[in-house]
Amino acid sequence: MPDSPTGPPAPPIPLAELLAREELGLRRIAGPAHADLLWVHTSEMADPYPYLLGGELLLTAGVQLADADTYVARLVEAGAAAVGFGVAPVHDTVPDALVEACDRHGLPLLEVPPETRFAAVARAVWRLMAEARHRELRRVTRAQQALATAAARPDPVPAVLRQLAVQLEGRVALLTADGEVLHTAGGRPAPDVQTALARLARVVAPAGSPSAGPAPGSAPGAFPAGPQAPSPGRKPSPSSATDTRGGSHLFAYALGGGQGLALALATPRRDFGDHTVAGIAVVLLSLLTAPHQGADAAGRSAALVRLLLGAAPQDVAPLLGDGDSWTVVHARRADGTPADPLNAGTLGAALGSALSDVDRETVRILLPGRREAVAPQPGWTLGVSEPTPVTALPDADTQASRALGHAEATRTALTTHRPGVGGLAGLIPADRAEAHARALLAPLTDTLAETLRCWLSLHGSWDRTAVAVRIHRNTVRQRVARCASLLDMDLDDMDVRTELWFALRDRTR
């Protein structure tokens, strides 16, 4: 069979569209009603097989038609899409043998009336192809704009996947090399389709390959930086793979940059521009999921090794960037959806740091250097600590956690911890204030003390405290009542509240 062409000059033209051109007077008299035309070819050879590329509407007047069955069988073998038989001047009607052969071999046969020239048929096909090309270009352009807009949203990876599912009217998933689903859009595919997509993902991004990504749940910084060369003797993985299952067309594309991730698609049909639209999404997702190098990767690796070998944090901090001051940020999704390493890395990049982590639904980000202010991020609720030296990072982590709870309780996008300095409290020596706080609060456990501190900071609001501490409001009431009992104090007394507030602040400062 002749070699397949590198690609058609335009989307294929359904045979029905050509038959709908009434000025041509074409009539299908044999073979199936559906066919896709890629081009037109005219030949009066007894065997045009060597000159066909596949997908042609072959126009002929049957000058050398002898054995109709052999003639049609060779056309089908060459991949011809349909035959247009011109009536007159050689034949008055379409030969019955040709009609029977086309029905037998499943090749559409069109009758071209005497008044219709082959050139008019060819011109009509090229015009339909030009119109189809123009429609596809418009479609791809609209899809590109929609995907680029989605990539600029606060949560870009899921937004791009949702938009891709809309554009291709199918199901989309971002998979790891092990087949783990990170994000989906467009609905969940059938189990057999899902299994086939996971298999395709392993084909384009095989587990254990140099480009394979981190274990599930690891931070984005754990991804290898940049494309990786295949190991000697290892066969390079393809960048894409296809399959079909139960009428669904399946595709998988490897994301660039060595992340070990794959984009998997299941669509009800395969249109001409789908590959181009998917390619745009692959480029965007490759950029969005690539490691964000906020500090030198070698320096971070060296810092981790030294910490594991027992180095002090203050000695390691300079390897991570500006080690004089650090700010801790805690963040949760404003809509309550869980966070993951991908959107955690995106949030960290927006704040200017590659040092991010996900602990269940909470993202923690470490910002090197003294920050004048941290900007709110659309779609996120943030709690920010005060700048602190590396030796006080555990305290900063507590500050950020409390600030996040306060932000959620008060329904604000961002709360920054403000240290209580100056004023009347500053008149008492710190050591004496801390000793008094320890003695006063000695009956309380850490959990009770933290609940009481949060309750006082929110002016005794049961509901807001429940949101901030992430427990039920009845549990808040029980804990506060327990605190009153253990301390033997009337918490409705403002003097008592004031003394406790200063004591709790000095206890945890």
C-alpha positions as CSV (number, residue, x, y, z in Angstrom):
1,M,0.0,0.0,0.0
2,P,1.3,3.5,-0.7
3,D,2.9,5.4,2.1
4,S,0.5,7.5,4.1
5,P,0.8,11.3,3.6
6,T,2.2,13.4,6.4
7,G,-1.3,15.0,6.8
8,P,-4.2,16.3,4.8
9,P,-4.2,20.0,3.7
10,A,-7.5,20.5,5.5
11,P,-10.1,18.7,7.7
12,P,-11.8,15.8,5.9
13,I,-15.0,16.6,4.0
14,P,-18.0,14.4,4.8
15,L,-19.4,12.9,1.6
16,A,-22.8,14.2,2.5
17,E,-21.6,17.8,2.2
18,L,-20.5,17.2,-1.3
19,L,-23.8,15.5,-2.2
20,A,-25.7,18.4,-0.8
21,R,-24.3,20.7,-3.5
22,E,-27.4,20.6,-5.7
23,E,-25.7,22.4,-8.6
24,L,-23.5,19.4,-9.1
25,G,-26.3,16.9,-9.4
26,L,-24.3,14.1,-7.8
27,R,-26.1,10.9,-6.7
28,R,-24.9,8.0,-4.5
29,I,-25.9,4.8,-6.2
30,A,-23.9,2.2,-4.3
31,G,-21.8,1.7,-1.2
32,P,-22.1,3.2,2.3
33,A,-23.5,6.7,2.8
34,H,-20.6,7.9,5.0
35,A,-17.1,8.7,3.8
36,D,-14.5,11.4,4.5
37,L,-12.9,13.0,1.5
38,L,-9.3,14.3,1.8
39,W,-8.7,15.3,-1.8
40,V,-9.8,14.7,-5.5
41,H,-8.0,12.7,-8.1
42,T,-8.9,12.0,-11.8
43,S,-7.6,8.9,-13.5
44,E,-8.5,6.8,-16.5
45,M,-5.9,4.2,-15.8
46,A,-6.9,0.5,-15.6
47,D,-5.2,0.4,-12.1
48,P,-4.6,3.8,-10.5
49,Y,-3.4,2.2,-7.2
50,P,0.2,3.3,-7.5
51,Y,-0.8,7.0,-7.7
52,L,-3.3,7.1,-4.8
53,L,-2.4,8.4,-1.3
54,G,-5.7,7.4,0.4
55,G,-8.8,9.4,1.1
56,E,-9.4,10.4,-2.5
57,L,-12.6,10.9,-4.4
58,L,-11.5,9.2,-7.6
59,L,-13.2,10.6,-10.7
60,T,-13.3,8.4,-13.8
61,A,-15.3,7.9,-17.0
62,G,-14.4,4.2,-17.1
63,V,-12.3,4.4,-20.3
64,Q,-10.2,1.4,-19.4
65,L,-12.7,-0.3,-17.0
66,A,-12.6,-4.0,-17.7
67,D,-12.8,-6.1,-14.5
68,A,-14.9,-4.0,-12.2
69,D,-14.4,-6.2,-9.1
70,T,-10.6,-6.2,-9.4
71,Y,-10.7,-2.4,-10.1
72,V,-12.7,-1.6,-7.0
73,A,-10.7,-4.0,-4.8
74,R,-7.5,-2.2,-5.7
75,L,-9.1,1.2,-4.9
76,V,-10.2,-0.1,-1.5
77,E,-6.7,-1.5,-0.9
78,A,-5.2,1.9,-1.8
79,G,-7.5,3.7,0.7
80,A,-9.7,5.6,-1.8
81,A,-12.7,7.2,-0.1
82,A,-15.2,7.1,-3.0
83,V,-15.6,6.8,-6.7
84,G,-17.3,9.4,-8.9
85,F,-18.3,7.8,-12.3
86,G,-19.0,10.2,-15.1
87,V,-21.8,9.2,-17.4
88,A,-21.0,9.8,-21.1
89,P,-19.1,9.9,-23.4
90,V,-17.8,6.4,-22.7
91,H,-20.8,4.8,-20.9
92,D,-24.5,5.8,-21.1
93,T,-25.1,4.5,-17.6
94,V,-23.0,3.4,-14.7
95,P,-22.1,-0.3,-15.4
96,D,-24.0,-2.7,-13.2
97,A,-20.8,-4.7,-12.5
98,L,-19.3,-1.5,-11.0
99,V,-22.4,-0.9,-8.8
100,E,-22.3,-4.5,-7.6
101,A,-18.5,-4.4,-6.9
102,C,-18.8,-1.1,-4.9
103,D,-21.6,-2.6,-2.8
104,R,-19.6,-5.8,-2.3
105,H,-16.4,-4.0,-1.2
106,G,-18.1,-1.1,0.7
107,L,-16.9,1.7,-1.5
108,P,-19.3,4.7,-2.1
109,L,-20.1,5.1,-5.8
110,L,-21.4,8.5,-7.1
111,E,-23.0,9.1,-10.4
112,V,-21.7,12.3,-12.1
113,P,-24.3,13.6,-14.6
114,P,-23.1,14.4,-18.2
115,E,-23.6,18.2,-17.6
116,T,-21.3,18.2,-14.6
117,R,-17.6,18.5,-15.4
118,F,-15.0,16.8,-13.2
119,A,-13.3,20.1,-12.7
120,A,-16.5,21.5,-11.1
121,V,-16.6,18.5,-8.7
122,A,-12.9,19.1,-7.8
123,R,-13.5,22.8,-7.3
124,A,-16.5,22.1,-5.0
125,V,-14.4,19.8,-2.9
126,W,-11.5,22.3,-2.6
127,R,-13.9,25.0,-1.7
128,L,-15.5,22.8,1.0
129,M,-12.1,22.0,2.3
130,A,-11.1,25.7,2.5
131,E,-14.3,26.5,4.4
132,A,-13.6,23.6,6.8
133,R,-10.0,24.8,7.3
134,H,-11.3,28.3,8.1
135,R,-13.8,26.9,10.6
136,E,-11.1,24.8,12.3
137,L,-8.7,27.7,12.5
138,R,-11.4,29.8,14.2
139,R,-12.2,26.9,16.5
140,V,-8.6,26.4,17.5
141,T,-8.1,30.2,17.9
142,R,-11.1,30.4,20.3
143,A,-9.8,27.3,22.2
144,Q,-6.4,28.8,22.5
145,Q,-7.8,32.0,23.9
146,A,-10.0,30.1,26.3
147,L,-7.2,27.9,27.6
148,A,-4.9,30.9,28.0
149,T,-7.5,32.7,30.0
150,A,-8.0,29.6,32.2
151,A,-4.2,29.4,32.8
152,A,-4.3,32.9,34.2
153,R,-7.0,32.0,36.8
154,P,-6.1,31.6,40.5
155,D,-6.2,27.8,40.3
156,P,-4.8,27.3,36.8
157,V,-4.3,23.6,36.4
158,P,-7.9,22.5,37.2
159,A,-9.1,25.5,35.2
160,V,-7.2,24.5,32.1
161,L,-8.4,20.9,32.4
162,R,-12.0,22.1,32.7
163,Q,-11.7,24.3,29.7
164,L,-10.1,21.5,27.7
165,A,-13.0,19.2,28.6
166,V,-15.4,21.9,27.3
167,Q,-13.5,22.5,24.1
168,L,-13.2,18.8,23.2
169,E,-16.6,17.8,24.7
170,G,-14.9,14.9,26.5
171,R,-13.3,13.7,29.8
172,V,-9.9,14.9,30.8
173,A,-7.5,13.8,33.5
174,L,-4.0,14.6,34.8
175,L,-2.3,11.4,35.7
176,T,1.0,10.5,37.3
177,A,3.3,7.9,35.8
178,D,1.8,5.3,38.2
179,G,-1.7,6.1,36.9
180,E,-2.8,8.1,40.0
181,V,-5.4,10.8,39.1
182,L,-4.4,14.3,40.3
183,H,-7.2,16.2,38.6
184,T,-10.2,15.4,36.4
185,A,-12.7,17.4,34.4
186,G,-15.7,16.6,32.3
187,G,-17.0,13.6,34.4
188,R,-15.6,10.2,35.3
189,P,-15.0,7.8,32.5
190,A,-16.2,4.2,32.5
191,P,-13.9,1.8,34.4
192,D,-12.6,0.2,31.2
193,V,-11.9,3.6,29.7
194,Q,-10.2,4.7,32.9
195,T,-8.0,1.6,32.9
196,A,-7.0,2.2,29.3
197,L,-6.2,5.8,30.0
198,A,-3.9,4.8,32.9
199,R,-2.2,2.4,30.6
200,L,-1.6,5.1,28.0
201,A,-0.2,7.4,30.7
202,R,2.3,4.7,31.6
203,V,3.3,4.4,27.9
204,V,4.1,8.2,27.5
205,A,5.4,8.7,31.1
206,P,6.6,5.3,32.4
207,A,7.1,4.9,36.1
208,G,10.8,4.6,37.0
209,S,11.9,6.5,33.9
210,P,14.3,9.4,34.3
211,S,11.3,11.7,33.6
212,A,9.1,10.1,36.2
213,G,7.8,12.4,38.8
214,P,7.8,12.2,42.6
215,A,5.8,10.0,44.8
216,P,2.2,11.1,45.3
217,G,2.0,13.9,47.9
218,S,5.5,15.2,47.5
219,A,6.1,18.9,46.9
220,P,6.4,20.4,43.4
221,G,10.1,21.2,44.1
222,A,10.7,17.4,44.1
223,F,10.2,17.2,40.4
224,P,13.4,16.9,38.4
225,A,14.3,20.2,36.7
226,G,14.1,20.1,33.0
227,P,14.0,17.3,30.4
228,Q,15.9,14.2,31.3
229,A,18.0,12.2,28.8
230,P,17.0,8.5,28.6
231,S,19.4,6.1,30.3
232,P,21.7,4.1,28.0
233,G,19.9,1.2,26.5
234,R,16.4,2.6,27.5
235,K,14.0,3.1,24.6
236,P,12.7,6.7,24.6
237,S,9.0,7.0,25.5
238,P,6.6,8.4,22.9
239,S,5.3,11.9,23.6
240,S,1.7,10.7,22.8
241,A,-0.4,7.5,22.4
242,T,-3.9,6.7,21.3
243,D,-6.4,3.9,21.7
244,T,-10.2,3.3,21.4
245,R,-12.7,1.8,23.9
246,G,-16.4,1.4,23.3
247,G,-16.7,4.2,20.9
248,S,-14.5,6.6,22.9
249,H,-11.3,7.9,21.4
250,L,-8.5,7.9,23.9
251,F,-5.3,10.0,23.9
252,A,-2.4,10.5,26.3
253,Y,0.3,13.2,26.1
254,A,3.4,13.4,28.2
255,L,4.0,16.8,29.8
256,G,7.3,18.4,29.1
257,G,9.9,19.3,31.6
258,G,10.5,15.9,33.1
259,Q,7.5,16.0,35.5
260,G,6.5,12.4,34.9
261,L,2.9,13.6,34.3
262,A,0.5,12.7,31.5
263,L,-2.6,14.4,30.1
264,A,-5.3,11.8,29.3
265,L,-8.3,12.5,27.1
266,A,-11.4,10.5,26.3
267,T,-13.6,12.1,23.5
268,P,-16.7,10.8,21.7
269,R,-15.2,11.6,18.4
270,R,-11.9,12.6,16.8
271,D,-12.1,16.0,15.0
272,F,-9.3,17.4,12.9
273,G,-8.3,20.2,15.3
274,D,-8.5,18.2,18.5
275,H,-4.8,17.3,18.5
276,T,-3.9,21.0,18.1
277,V,-6.1,22.1,20.9
278,A,-4.7,19.3,23.1
279,G,-1.2,20.4,22.2
280,I,-1.9,23.9,23.4
281,A,-3.1,22.5,26.7
282,V,0.0,20.3,27.0
283,V,2.2,23.3,26.7
284,L,0.3,25.3,29.3
285,L,0.1,22.4,31.7
286,S,3.8,21.7,31.3
287,L,4.6,25.3,32.3
288,L,2.1,25.3,35.1
289,T,3.3,22.0,36.7
290,A,7.0,22.6,36.1
291,P,9.2,23.1,39.2
292,H,9.3,26.7,40.4
293,Q,12.9,27.5,41.2
294,G,12.7,30.3,43.7
295,A,16.1,29.4,45.1
296,D,19.0,27.6,43.7
297,A,18.1,23.9,43.5
298,A,21.6,22.7,44.4
299,G,21.5,25.0,47.4
300,R,18.2,23.5,48.6
301,S,19.5,20.0,48.1
302,A,22.7,20.8,50.1
303,A,20.5,22.3,52.9
304,L,18.4,19.2,53.1
305,V,21.4,16.9,53.3
306,R,23.0,19.0,56.0
307,L,19.8,19.1,58.1
308,L,19.5,15.3,57.8
309,L,23.1,15.0,58.9
310,G,22.4,17.1,62.0
311,A,23.4,20.6,61.0
312,A,21.7,23.5,62.9
313,P,18.9,25.3,61.1
314,Q,20.7,28.7,61.4
315,D,23.8,27.2,59.7
316,V,21.7,25.8,56.8
317,A,19.5,28.9,56.2
318,P,21.9,30.8,54.0
319,L,21.8,28.0,51.5
320,L,18.1,28.6,51.0
321,G,18.5,32.2,50.1
322,D,18.2,35.2,52.5
323,G,18.6,33.4,55.9
324,D,18.3,36.5,58.1
325,S,14.5,36.6,58.2
326,W,11.7,34.2,57.3
327,T,7.9,34.4,57.0
328,V,5.5,31.5,57.3
329,V,2.3,31.4,55.4
330,H,-0.6,29.0,56.0
331,A,-3.3,28.8,53.3
332,R,-6.5,26.9,52.6
333,R,-8.8,27.0,49.6
334,A,-11.6,29.6,50.1
335,D,-14.2,27.2,48.6
336,G,-13.2,24.4,51.0
337,T,-11.8,22.1,48.3
338,P,-8.6,20.2,49.2
339,A,-5.2,21.5,48.2
340,D,-2.6,19.4,46.4
341,P,1.1,19.7,45.5
342,L,0.3,21.3,42.2
343,N,-1.8,24.2,43.3
344,A,0.4,24.5,46.4
345,G,3.4,25.1,44.1
346,T,1.4,27.6,42.0
347,L,0.4,29.5,45.2
348,G,4.1,29.4,46.3
349,A,5.2,30.8,43.0
350,A,2.7,33.6,43.2
351,L,4.1,34.5,46.6
352,G,7.6,34.2,45.4
353,S,8.8,31.0,46.9
354,A,9.5,27.4,45.9
355,L,9.4,26.2,49.5
356,S,5.8,24.8,49.9
357,D,4.2,21.8,51.5
358,V,0.7,20.4,51.8
359,D,-0.5,18.9,55.1
360,R,-4.0,17.6,54.5
361,E,-6.0,20.6,53.4
362,T,-3.5,23.2,54.5
363,V,-0.7,24.6,52.4
364,R,2.4,25.9,54.2
365,I,4.8,28.2,52.5
366,L,8.2,29.5,53.7
367,L,9.1,32.9,52.3
368,P,12.8,33.8,52.6
369,G,13.7,37.4,53.4
370,R,11.9,40.1,55.2
371,R,8.5,40.9,53.5
372,E,6.8,44.2,54.0
373,A,3.5,42.7,53.1
374,V,2.0,39.5,51.6
375,A,-0.7,40.2,49.0
376,P,-4.0,38.3,49.2
377,Q,-4.4,35.6,46.6
378,P,-7.7,35.0,44.8
379,G,-9.3,31.7,45.8
380,W,-7.3,31.3,49.0
381,T,-7.5,32.3,52.6
382,L,-4.1,33.2,54.1
383,G,-2.6,33.4,57.5
384,V,0.8,35.1,57.7
385,S,3.4,35.1,60.5
386,E,5.6,38.0,61.5
387,P,9.2,37.9,60.0
388,T,11.3,35.8,62.2
389,P,14.8,34.3,62.4
390,V,15.3,30.7,61.3
391,T,15.7,29.6,65.0
392,A,12.1,30.8,65.7
393,L,10.4,29.2,62.7
394,P,8.3,26.9,65.0
395,D,6.8,30.0,66.7
396,A,6.2,31.5,63.2
397,D,4.4,28.4,62.1
398,T,2.1,28.7,65.2
399,Q,1.5,32.4,64.4
400,A,0.6,31.6,60.8
401,S,-1.8,28.8,61.9
402,R,-3.6,31.1,64.3
403,A,-3.7,33.9,61.7
404,L,-5.3,31.5,59.2
405,G,-7.9,30.5,61.8
406,H,-8.7,34.1,62.6
407,A,-9.0,34.9,58.8
408,E,-11.4,32.0,58.3
409,A,-13.4,33.0,61.4
410,T,-13.7,36.6,60.3
411,R,-14.2,35.7,56.6
412,T,-11.3,37.8,55.5
413,A,-8.9,36.8,52.7
414,L,-5.7,37.4,54.7
415,T,-4.7,38.0,58.3
416,T,-1.2,38.8,59.5
417,H,0.0,38.1,63.0
418,R,0.7,41.3,64.8
419,P,3.0,41.0,67.9
420,G,1.7,42.7,71.0
421,V,4.4,45.2,71.9
422,G,4.4,48.5,73.7
423,G,1.5,50.0,75.7
424,L,0.8,49.0,79.2
425,A,2.0,45.4,78.6
426,G,5.4,46.8,77.7
427,L,5.8,48.3,81.3
428,I,6.1,44.8,82.8
429,P,9.5,43.1,82.4
430,A,9.2,40.1,80.0
431,D,10.6,37.5,82.5
432,R,8.2,38.5,85.2
433,A,5.2,38.6,82.8
434,E,6.1,35.1,81.5
435,A,6.5,33.7,85.0
436,H,3.2,35.1,86.0
437,A,1.5,33.6,82.9
438,R,3.0,30.2,83.6
439,A,1.7,30.2,87.1
440,L,-1.7,31.5,86.3
441,L,-2.3,29.1,83.4
442,A,-0.7,26.1,84.9
443,P,-4.0,24.2,85.3
444,L,-4.7,24.3,81.6
445,T,-3.6,21.9,79.0
446,D,-2.2,23.3,75.7
447,T,-5.5,22.5,73.9
448,L,-7.6,24.3,76.5
449,A,-5.2,27.3,76.6
450,E,-5.2,27.6,72.8
451,T,-9.0,27.4,72.7
452,L,-9.3,30.0,75.4
453,R,-6.9,32.3,73.7
454,C,-8.7,32.1,70.4
455,W,-12.1,32.6,72.1
456,L,-10.8,35.8,73.8
457,S,-9.2,37.1,70.6
458,L,-12.6,36.7,68.8
459,H,-14.5,38.6,71.6
460,G,-16.1,35.5,73.0
461,S,-17.8,34.4,69.8
462,W,-18.7,30.7,69.9
463,D,-19.3,30.4,66.2
464,R,-16.2,32.2,65.1
465,T,-14.0,30.3,67.5
466,A,-15.4,27.0,66.2
467,V,-14.4,28.0,62.7
468,A,-10.9,29.2,63.8
469,V,-10.1,26.1,65.9
470,R,-12.0,23.8,63.4
471,I,-14.2,22.1,66.1
472,H,-17.9,22.2,66.8
473,R,-19.3,25.2,68.7
474,N,-20.6,22.9,71.5
475,T,-17.0,21.7,72.0
476,V,-15.9,25.3,72.2
477,R,-18.4,25.9,75.0
478,Q,-17.3,22.8,76.8
479,R,-13.7,23.8,76.7
480,V,-14.2,27.4,77.8
481,A,-16.4,26.2,80.6
482,R,-13.7,23.7,81.6
483,C,-11.1,26.6,81.6
484,A,-13.3,28.7,83.9
485,S,-13.7,25.7,86.2
486,L,-10.0,24.9,86.4
487,L,-8.9,28.5,86.8
488,D,-11.8,29.2,89.2
489,M,-12.5,32.5,87.4
490,D,-15.5,34.3,86.1
491,L,-14.9,34.7,82.4
492,D,-17.7,37.2,82.0
493,D,-15.7,39.6,84.1
494,M,-13.8,42.0,81.8
495,D,-10.9,42.4,84.3
496,V,-10.5,38.6,84.3
497,R,-10.6,38.4,80.5
498,T,-8.0,41.2,80.3
499,E,-5.6,39.5,82.7
500,L,-6.0,36.1,80.9
501,W,-5.5,37.7,77.5
502,F,-2.1,39.2,78.6
503,A,-1.2,35.9,80.3
504,L,-2.0,33.8,77.2
505,R,-0.1,36.3,75.0
506,D,3.0,36.2,77.2
507,R,2.7,32.4,77.5
508,T,2.9,31.9,73.8
509,R,4.8,34.9,72.6
